[in-house]
């Protein structure tokens, strides 16, 4: 086996599934919070620009007094 035939950089299926599940929760949670707070524009930003929209909402859009 040569060095080019190794698969050290290929992640396992379980790891990829965990990352996808985390990403989905990371987008759905702020989407739900924005809709619950009546912030439709933020909900659209989160939906169409995910996951960047979710990060922007965490940093700029959420109401920290309610959290």
Kinemage of the C-alpha trace (Angstrom):
@kinemage 1
@onewidth
@group {chain A} dominant
@subgroup {mainchain}
@vectorlist {calphas} color= white
{ca unk a 1} P 0.000 0.000 0.000
{ca unk a 2} L 1.427 3.365 -0.985
{ca unk a 3} L 0.839 6.652 0.742
{ca unk a 4} L -1.688 7.682 -1.896
{ca unk a 5} L -3.844 4.643 -1.191
{ca unk a 6} L -4.569 5.486 2.438
{ca unk a 7} L -7.952 6.697 3.614
{ca unk a 8} L -6.897 8.582 6.729
{ca unk a 9} L -8.621 11.754 5.537
{ca unk a 10} L -11.977 10.120 4.796
{ca unk a 11} L -14.359 10.645 7.725
{ca unk a 12} L -16.558 7.817 8.921
{ca unk a 13} L -20.272 7.791 8.138
{ca unk a 14} L -21.168 8.273 11.796
{ca unk a 15} L -19.054 11.405 12.041
{ca unk a 16} L -20.613 12.866 8.893
{ca unk a 17} L -24.109 12.056 10.188
{ca unk a 18} L -23.312 13.782 13.475
{ca unk a 19} L -22.094 16.892 11.655
{ca unk a 20} L -25.204 17.003 9.472
{ca unk a 21} L -27.497 16.587 12.493
{ca unk a 22} L -25.682 19.394 14.310
{ca unk a 23} L -25.946 21.662 11.259
{ca unk a 24} L -29.678 20.990 10.903
{ca unk a 25} L -30.325 21.768 14.572
{ca unk a 26} L -28.094 24.847 14.330
{ca unk a 27} L -30.313 26.193 11.517
{ca unk a 28} L -33.731 25.033 12.750
{ca unk a 29} L -33.366 26.418 16.276
{ca unk a 30} L -32.799 30.071 15.254
{ca unk a 31} L -35.437 29.715 12.514
{ca unk a 32} L -37.965 28.614 15.115
{ca unk a 33} L -36.927 31.379 17.529
{ca unk a 34} L -37.183 34.071 14.840
{ca unk a 35} L -40.634 32.885 13.765
{ca unk a 36} L -41.785 32.714 17.370
{ca unk a 37} L -40.596 36.285 17.952
{ca unk a 38} L -42.415 37.486 14.834
{ca unk a 39} L -39.225 38.371 12.969
{ca unk a 40} L -40.225 37.211 9.494
{ca unk a 41} L -37.344 38.974 7.745
{ca unk a 42} L -34.810 37.213 9.984
{ca unk a 43} L -36.572 33.901 9.385
{ca unk a 44} L -36.194 34.396 5.629
{ca unk a 45} L -32.518 35.318 6.031
{ca unk a 46} L -31.899 32.224 8.144
{ca unk a 47} L -33.738 29.985 5.689
{ca unk a 48} L -32.157 31.253 2.475
{ca unk a 49} L -28.636 31.922 3.784
{ca unk a 50} L -28.218 28.959 6.095
{ca unk a 51} L -25.953 28.370 7.927
{ca unk a 52} L -24.570 31.913 7.506
{ca unk a 53} L -28.011 33.347 8.230
{ca unk a 54} L -28.169 31.381 11.478
{ca unk a 55} L -24.769 32.708 12.539
{ca unk a 56} L -25.846 36.264 11.692
{ca unk a 57} L -29.014 35.818 13.714
{ca unk a 58} L -27.054 34.548 16.722
{ca unk a 59} L -24.735 37.551 16.550
{ca unk a 60} L -27.120 40.344 15.516
{ca unk a 61} L -30.777 39.425 15.427
{ca unk a 62} L -31.864 37.631 18.536
{ca unk a 63} L -33.352 39.400 21.499
{ca unk a 64} L -30.930 38.722 24.337
{ca unk a 65} L -33.408 39.808 27.004
{ca unk a 66} L -35.768 36.919 26.152
{ca unk a 67} L -33.073 34.220 25.937
